[in-house]
Amino acid sequence: MSTMSNSHPLRPLASISEIDHIHLLSEQLGALVLGEEYSDVTFIVEGKRFPAHRVILAARCHYFRALLYGGMKESQPQAEVCLEETRAEAFSMLLNYLYTGRASLSSAREEVLLDFLGLAHRYGLQPLEDSTCEFLRTVLHVSNVCLVFDVASLYSLSTLSEACCAYMDKNAPEVLNSDGFLTLSKTALLTVVMRNSFAASEKEIFQALCRWCQQHEDWAETQEVMSAVRLPLMTLTEMLNVVRPSGLVSPDDLLDAIKIRSESRNMDLNYRGMLIPEENIATMKYGAQVVKGELKSALLDGDTQNYDLDHGFSRHPIEEDGRSGIQVKLGQSSIINHIRLLLWDRDSRSYSYYIEVSMDELDWVRVIDHSKFLCRSWQNLYFTPRVCRYVRIVGTHNTVNKVFHLVAFECMFTNRPFTLEDGLVVPSENVATVASCASVIEGVSRSRNSLLNGDTRNYDWDCGYTCHQLGSGAIVVQLAQPYSIGSLRLLLWDCDQRSYSYYIEVSTNQQQWTRVVDRSRVACRSWQTLKFENQPASFVRVVGTHNTANEVFHCVHFECPAQVDTEVTEGSPGVDSSDSGAASQQQQPQRPSRTHSLQPSQPSSSSFSSQSQH
């Protein structure tokens, strides 16, 4: 009989050709748990005897392998092993897991579950430890979170510790009044109350720490614990009527706190605030509201699509004294380091603005200052984390009229890494894209923003590039907001052997320009990766000065900053060439006779449409 082929219709399905009776193995091994039959070692825990089978334990756990086969007394036949500092109920759960691979966590009491976690950590059972931690994160409650955090801190379980801290941050007043708070170790206690995001009032924190100190009765610990109270955040009345009578804070410390409170700027005080990572808190869900500005209802409605000349935005008149503005009150004091704005962008206008934050509407700190820069559409703004209750956006300029229009406002705390230089974002990703709201405002092309669409393959004699006549105009890209940039990358049109010369300037306002690249005396081809000292830039102007084939400069692709992780075949003169042009003595070829065609080739073709925005 011939061998059955893989395609034979009678060949059994793979799902039934593989026998999987793991459940039977688990059940049958589980039947051996706590049974005297075949056992060859006995554990004694809290006076209770647990017969076991050393080969099973050794196969499942490195700790028991070393203990039971390491040549010590525990290796002897029918050895008895006493386990100190171990709870019998938790050890019984552990044995059952080692034999069956199963453990019922939901039916265990909290203290047993934490002992079980301790055994998993002690014996190096990482999958069991991870699964137990994951379960505990789902059952955190005011009544148990302090106990769980203490254990997580003891065993350095960072993920579980972070989950506990986040839960306590959100429920700080309730946690302070819980019985579990009084059982925290000093180290765990200080970790909790010293967090900026532990958003309870300082009076509540002080009173809870007083109760903890009274229970622990250790003067040295009391002084250290009380140093975590941010006394300057308390009112004078609270310091005199609550703190002073307790006798737990020295008169000198009280006087220092009063002095700091009276002499410091309000926003310089070390405030606490709610921390909700990666979620916009300027929403009605979190109690935010627009308290100043015209057409308030549109700003926080979440609609970033339906807006035009008449509706879908908030606004304020632009005044010289800056008294006008759009002000948002957050639902509670919060820690933020990231704001997103959508400036009205149904035409090509640009705006200038600044953003300030405050706790009391009296003392304002400026976190973003784009008052001297031209900005448009979406703004992705980052700054050093600040605790605030109020945020105000003040428009200082509109290139069309004297009104500042804002379609959307978002604020949050982000853990995403960012780099700032003189208050401006230093981008790592290409921000010269349509998705990042960049646009080509000068230059000629068959299709709008073809320079920024990322297509570096589909271009020829007729399309896929942006150009300008030599000696007249330039190619200008407007970025959505000012960035600190130190590199660019261009793809010059390279369907034949021609070379180009050019220079590049940057500006924040289209009035003052800084030249960052000068290849006006260098023959350049194809890909150009350009590096220079970081410069603030909202606009990038590429000016062609020479083309060996005709009188037009053609550019296929532009990115800012250069995405050096994307490999390209660098054209001449190469990325390491001096941009000043002084180092290269390469003589430029003689210019051909002047032509008015904007195409790379000489034959005439249909005219192109200008991409300048108005």
TINU-795644 format. One record per residue (C-alpha): residue in three letters; x, y, z. Coordinates in steps of 0.25 Angstrom, whole numbers, plus 2048, in hexadecimal, padded with zeros to 3 digits. Layout:
ALAXYZ ...
REM end
This chain:
MET800800800 SER80580E7FC THR808818807 MET7FC82180A SER7FF82F805 ASN7FC83B80D SER7F183F804 HIS7EA832805 PRO7DB834809 LEU7DB829813 ARG7E782F81B PRO7E3833829 LEU7E284182D ALA7EE847834 SER7E584A840 ILE7E283C843 SER7EF83683F GLU7F683C84B ILE7F2836858 ASP7F0840864 HIS7ED83A871 ILE7F384587A HIS7E7846882 LEU7E8837885 LEU7F6839889 SER7F3844892 GLU7E783D899 GLN7EF83089B LEU7FB8378A1 GLY7F28408A9 ALA7ED8338AF LEU7FA8318B6 VAL7FA83E8BD LEU7FB83C8CC GLY7FA82D8CA GLU8048248D2 GLU80481A8C6 TYR81281B8BF SER8168278C7 ASP8258288CA VAL8268358D2 THR81D83C8DC PHE81C84B8DE ILE8188508EC VAL81185E8EC GLU80B8648F8 GLY80B8568FE LYS8038508F3 ARG8098458EA PHE8098468DB PRO80E8398D4 ALA81483B8C6 HIS81B8358BB ARG82983B8B9 VAL82A8388AA ILE81E8408A7 LEU82284C8AF ALA83084B8A9 ALA82A84B89B ARG82185789E CYS82A8608A6 HIS8398638A6 TYR8398668B5 PHE8348588B9 ARG83D8528AF ALA8498588B6 LEU8438558C4 LEU83F8478C2 TYR84A8428B9 GLY85584B8BE GLY85C8418C7 MET8588478D4 LYS8508408DF GLU8438438D7 SER84883A8CC GLN84782E8D5 PRO83B8248D3 GLN82F8278DA ALA8358348DF GLU82C83E8E7 VAL82E84D8E3 CYS82A8588ED LEU8268648E5 GLU8268718EE GLU81F87E8EC THR8158768E3 ARG8068758E5 ALA8008688E3 GLU7F486C8DB ALA7FD8738D1 PHE8068688D0 SER7FB85E8CD MET7F68678C2 LEU8058678BD LEU8068588BD ASN7F98578B5 TYR7FE8608AB LEU80B8598A9 TYR80484C8A7 THR7F885189E GLY7FD85E898 ARG7F086489E ALA7EC86D8A9 SER7DF8738AD LEU7E28828B1 SER7D48878B2 SER7D087E8BE ALA7DC8818C6 ARG7DC88B8D2 GLU7E48978CF GLU7EF8948DA VAL7F18868D4 LEU7F288B8C6 LEU7FD8958CA ASP80488A8D1 PHE8028818C5 LEU80988D8BD GLY81488D8C7 LEU81787E8C5 ALA8178808B5 HIS82188B8B7 ARG8298838C1 TYR82A8778B8 GLY82C87E8AB LEU81F87A8A4 GLN81F88689B PRO812882893 LEU80B87F8A0 GLU80F88C8A6 ASP80B894899 SER7FD88E899 THR7FB8908A7 CYS7FF89F8A6 GLU7F68A089A PHE7EA89B8A2 LEU7ED8A48AE ARG7ED8B08A5 THR7DF8AD8A1 VAL7DA8AC8B0 LEU7E08B88B6 HIS7D78BF8C0 VAL7D88CA8CA SER7D88BF8D5 ASN7E48B78CF VAL7EC8C08C6 CYS7F68C48D1 LEU7F88B68D5 VAL7FB8B28C7 PHE8048BE8C5 ASP80C8BA8D1 VAL80E8AC8CC ALA8118B18BD SER81C8BB8C3 LEU8228B08CC TYR8248A78BF SER8278B28B6 LEU81B8AF8AD SER81C8BB8A5 THR80F8B989C LEU8068B68A8 SER80C8C18B0 GLU8098CB8A5 ALA7FB8C68A4 CYS7F98C88B3 CYS7FF8D68B3 ALA7F68DA8A7 TYR7EA8D48AF MET7EE8DC8BB ASP7F08E88B4 LYS7E28E88AE ASN7DC8E48BC ALA7E58EC8C5 PRO7DB8F18CF GLU7D58E48D1 VAL7E28DD8D2 LEU7E78E68DD ASN7DB8E38E5 SER7DC8D48E3 ASP7E18CA8EE GLY7EB8C58E4 PHE7F28D28E3 LEU7F68D18F2 THR7FD8C38EF LEU8068C98E4 SER8158C78E7 LYS81D8D58E8 THR8238D38DB ALA8168D08D4 LEU80F8DB8DB LEU8198E58D6 THR8198E08C8 VAL80A8E38C8 VAL8098F08CE MET8158F68C8 ARG80F8F58BA ASN80B9018B3 SER7FF8FA8AD PHE7FA8F58BB ALA7EF8FF8BA ALA7E99018C8 SER7E990E8CF GLU7F59118D8 LYS7EC9128E4 GLU7E79048E2 ILE7F58FE8DF PHE7FA9058EC GLN7EE8FF8F5 ALA7F08F18EF LEU7FF8F18F2 CYS7FC8F6900 ARG7F48E9902 TRP7FF8E18FC CYS8098E7905 GLN8008E5911 GLN7FF8D690E HIS80E8D490C GLU8138DC917 ASP8218DE912 TRP8268ED913 ALA8318EB909 GLU8288E58FF THR81E8F0902 GLN8278FB8FE GLU82A8F58F1 VAL81C8F28EE MET8179008F2 SER8229068E8 ALA81A9008DD VAL80E90A8E0 ARG80F9178D7 LEU80C9218E1 PRO80C92D8D8 LEU8009278D1 MET7F89298DD THR7F19358E1 LEU7F593E8ED THR7E99398F4 GLU7EC92B8F2 MET7FA92C8F6 LEU7F6933903 ASN7EA92B907 VAL7ED91D902 VAL7FC91C901 ARG80192490D PRO7F891D917 SER7FD90F913 GLY80B912918 LEU81190990D VAL817915905 SER82191E90B PRO81E92D90C ASP82A930903 ASP8249278F8 LEU81792E8FA LEU81D93C8F9 ASP8259388EC ALA8199338E6 ILE8119408E9 LYS81D9488E3 ILE81D93F8D6 ARG80E9418D5 SER80F9508D6 GLU81B9538CE SER81A9498C2 ARG81294A8B5 ASN8069418B6 MET80A9398AA ASP8189368B0 LEU81192F8BB ASN8139208BA TYR80491C8B7 ARG7FE90F8B6 GLY7F590B8AA MET7ED9008A4 LEU7F58F789A ILE7EE8F088F PRO7F88EC884 GLU7F58EC875 GLU7E78F1877 ASN7E18FF873 ILE7DC905880 ALA7D691187A THR7C990B878 MET7BB90B87E LYS7BD8FD883 TYR7C890388D GLY7C190F890 ALA7C8919887 GLN7C1926882 VAL7C493287A VAL7C393E883 LYS7C894987A GLY7C794C86B GLU7BC94D861 LEU7B494185C LYS7B8939868 SER7B092C865 ALA7B8928858 LEU7C692785E LEU7C491A866 ASP7BA91385F GLY7C4909858 ASP7C090D84A THR7CC910841 GLN7C590E834 ASN7B9917833 TYR7BD925833 ASP7BD930829 LEU7BD940829 ASP7B0940831 HIS7B193583C GLY7B992A842 PHE7C3933849 SER7C593C856 ARG7CC94A854 HIS7D095685A PRO7D4964855 ILE7E3966854 GLU7E797285D GLU7F597985F ASP7F497786F GLY7F196886E ARG7E5969877 SER7DC96186E GLY7DE95286D ILE7D794586D GLN7D893F87B VAL7D593087F LYS7D292C88D LEU7D691D890 GLY7CE915899 GLN7D89148A3 SER7E79188A5 SER7EF90F89B ILE7FD90C896 ILE7FE90F888 ASN80A90F87E HIS80390E870 ILE7F9917869 ARG7F391685C LEU7EC921855 LEU7E4922847 LEU7E5930842 TRP7DB933837 ASP7E192F82A ARG7D693081F ASP7DF93A818 SER7EE93C818 ARG7EE946823 SER7F894582F TYR7F794883D SER80194C849 TYR7FD949857 TYR802946865 ILE7FD93C870 GLU7FD93E87F VAL7F993688B SER7F5939899 MET7EF9348A6 ASP7E89408AB GLU7E594989E LEU7EF9538A4 ASP7FD94E8A2 TRP7FF949894 VAL80B94188F ARG80D941880 VAL81093387B ILE80F93686C ASP814942865 HIS811943856 SER80D951856 LYS81995484C PHE816948843 LEU80C946838 CYS80493983B ARG7F9932834 SER7EF926836 TRP7F391B840 GLN7FD91F84B ASN804914853 LEU80A91B85F TYR81391586A PHE81991C877 THR81E918884 PRO81391288D ARG80B91C894 VAL80091B89E CYS7F492489B ARG7E592789B TYR7E4931891 VAL7EA932882 ARG7E893E87A ILE7EC94086B VAL7EE94E866 GLY7EF951858 THR7F895C854 HIS7F895D845 ASN7EF958839 THR7F495A82B VAL7E695D826 ASN7DF965831 LYS7DF969840 VAL7D895D845 PHE7DE95084B HIS7D6943847 LEU7D893684E VAL7D192984A ALA7D591F854 PHE7DD91F861 GLU7E3912868 CYS7ED911874 MET7F390587B PHE7FF8FE881 THR8078F6877 ASN8128EC87A ARG8178ED86C PRO8258F286B PHE827900865 THR833909864 LEU832919866 GLU83C923862 ASP839932866 GLY82A92D868 LEU82992785A VAL827919857 VAL833912850 PRO82C908847 SER8318FA845 GLU8268F683A ASN8248FD82D VAL81B909830 ALA81B90E821 THR80F90581E VAL80090881B ALA7FD8FF827 SER80590982F CYS7FD915829 ALA80991A821 SER807920813 VAL80E925807 ILE80B934806 GLU8149387FB GLY81892F7EF VAL8129297E3 SER80D91B7E1 ARG8029137DA SER7FC90E7E7 ARG7FB9167F5 ASN8069127FF SER80C9077F6 LEU81990B7FD LEU81490780A ASN80C8FA807 GLY8188F0809 ASP8188EB7FB THR8268EA7F7 ARG8248E07EC ASN8198E47E2 TYR81F8F07DB ASP8238F37CD TRP8248FE7C3 ASP8169037C5 CYS8129017D3 GLY8168FE7E1 TYR81F90A7E4 THR81E9187E8 CYS8269237E2 HIS8299327E0 GLN82F93B7D5 LEU83E93E7D8 GLY84094C7DC SER83194D7E0 GLY82A9487EC ALA82D93C7F4 ILE82792F7FA VAL821933808 VAL81C929812 GLN81492D81E LEU81492482A ALA808924833 GLN81092A83F PRO81E92F842 TYR828923844 SER837923848 ILE83D91C83C GLY84B918838 SER84990F82C LEU84290E81F ARG841905813 LEU83E908805 LEU83C8FF7F8 LEU8409077EC TRP83A9037DF ASP8448F87D9 CYS83E8F17CD ASP84A8F57C5 GLN8588FA7C8 ARG8569087CB SER85B90F7D8 TYR85591B7E0 SER85A9257EA TYR85292C7F5 TYR852932803 ILE84893080E GLU84393A818 VAL839939824 SER83094382B THR826944836 ASN81E950830 GLN821951821 GLN82995E823 GLN83695B829 TRP83D94F823 THR849947827 ARG85293F81D VAL854931822 VAL85992A815 ASP86193080A ARG8649277FE SER8639337F4 ARG8719307EF VAL8709217EF ALA86B9177E5 CYS86090F7EC ARG8589037E7 SER84D8FA7ED TRP84C8F87FC GLN851903805 THR853900814 LEU85690E81A LYS85A910829 PHE85C91D830 GLU85B92483E ASN84D924843 GLN84593083F PRO837934842 ALA82E932836 SER820934831 PHE824936823 VAL82E92F81A ARG83293680D VAL83992E802 VAL83F9377F8 GLY8459307EB THR8519387E5 HIS85592F7DA ASN8519237D1 THR85A91E7C6 ALA84F91A7BD ASN8459277BE GLU8419337C6 VAL83892B7D0 PHE83B9257DD HIS8339187E0 CYS8319117ED VAL82A9047EF HIS82A9027FE PHE82C90A80B GLU82D905819 CYS83090C826 PRO83790782E ALA83F8FE825 GLN83A8EF828 VAL8488E9829 ASP8428DC82D THR83D8DB81F GLU8488D7816 VAL84A8DE809 THR8558DE7FE GLU85B8EC801 GLY85E8F47F5 SER8698FE7F3 PRO8709057FA GLY86C8FC805 VAL8678FE813 ASP875901819 SER87890C80F SER87A91A814 ASP86D922812 SER87492F810 GLY87992B803 ALA887931806 ALA88D923807 SER88891E7FA GLN88F9247EE GLN88691D7E4 GLN8849267D8 GLN8769287D4 PRO8739247C5 GLN86F92F7BC ARG8609337BD PRO85892F7B1 SER8509397A9 ARG84493F7B1 THR8379387B0 HIS82993B7B6 SER82592C7B8 LEU8239287C6 GLN8259197C2 PRO8329117C4 SER83290F7B5 GLN8339187A9 PRO8269157A1 SER81A91D7A5 SER80E9187AC SER80291D7B3 SER8049287BE PHE8049257CD SER7FB92B7D7 SER8029337E2 GLN80192D7F0 SER80293A7F8 GLN7F893B803 HIS7F1948806 
REM end
